[in-house]
């Protein structure tokens, strides 16, 4: 498995949103979907199937980890929830992808496209 963030670029849009969500805190699947929808004011809605397929690939690539230790359940929380967290490689890949997108956006501005 590679540890060079550049080898993972470009990152699919759904994966970028998942990595961003996990970049702030560990979350379970539904919480990721909810945070992404709120952050994008509903423009991006991750469907459960697509979310879990993306999470599976991110885990396989070493960008995300399913946490072994479960959080202590809050009142009314389902203790079976699987929490995910960003790995150091995942954080580096996210940073590289955001930098790549920023450079592309800057070029679009420079060329008067946006």
Secondary structure as the mmCIF struct_conf table of DSSP 4:
data_model
#
loop_
_struct_conf.conf_type_id
_struct_conf.id
_struct_conf.beg_label_comp_id
_struct_conf.beg_label_asym_id
_struct_conf.beg_label_seq_id
_struct_conf.end_label_comp_id
_struct_conf.end_label_asym_id
_struct_conf.end_label_seq_id
HELX_RH_3T_P HELX_RH_3T_P1 UNK A 5 UNK A 8
HELX_LH_PP_P HELX_LH_PP_P1 UNK A 9 UNK A 9
BEND BEND1 UNK A 10 UNK A 10
HELX_LH_PP_P HELX_LH_PP_P2 UNK A 11 UNK A 12
HELX_RH_AL_P HELX_RH_AL_P1 UNK A 13 UNK A 24
BEND BEND2 UNK A 25 UNK A 25
STRN STRN1 UNK A 27 UNK A 28
HELX_RH_AL_P HELX_RH_AL_P2 UNK A 29 UNK A 39
TURN_TY1_P TURN_TY1_P1 UNK A 40 UNK A 42
BEND BEND3 UNK A 43 UNK A 43
HELX_RH_AL_P HELX_RH_AL_P3 UNK A 48 UNK A 60
TURN_TY1_P TURN_TY1_P2 UNK A 61 UNK A 62
BEND BEND4 UNK A 63 UNK A 63
STRN STRN2 UNK A 64 UNK A 66
BEND BEND5 UNK A 68 UNK A 69
HELX_LH_PP_P HELX_LH_PP_P3 UNK A 70 UNK A 74
TURN_TY1_P TURN_TY1_P3 UNK A 75 UNK A 76
TURN_TY1_P TURN_TY1_P4 UNK A 79 UNK A 80
HELX_LH_PP_P HELX_LH_PP_P4 UNK A 81 UNK A 82
STRN STRN3 UNK A 83 UNK A 86
HELX_RH_AL_P HELX_RH_AL_P4 UNK A 88 UNK A 110
TURN_TY1_P TURN_TY1_P5 UNK A 111 UNK A 112
#
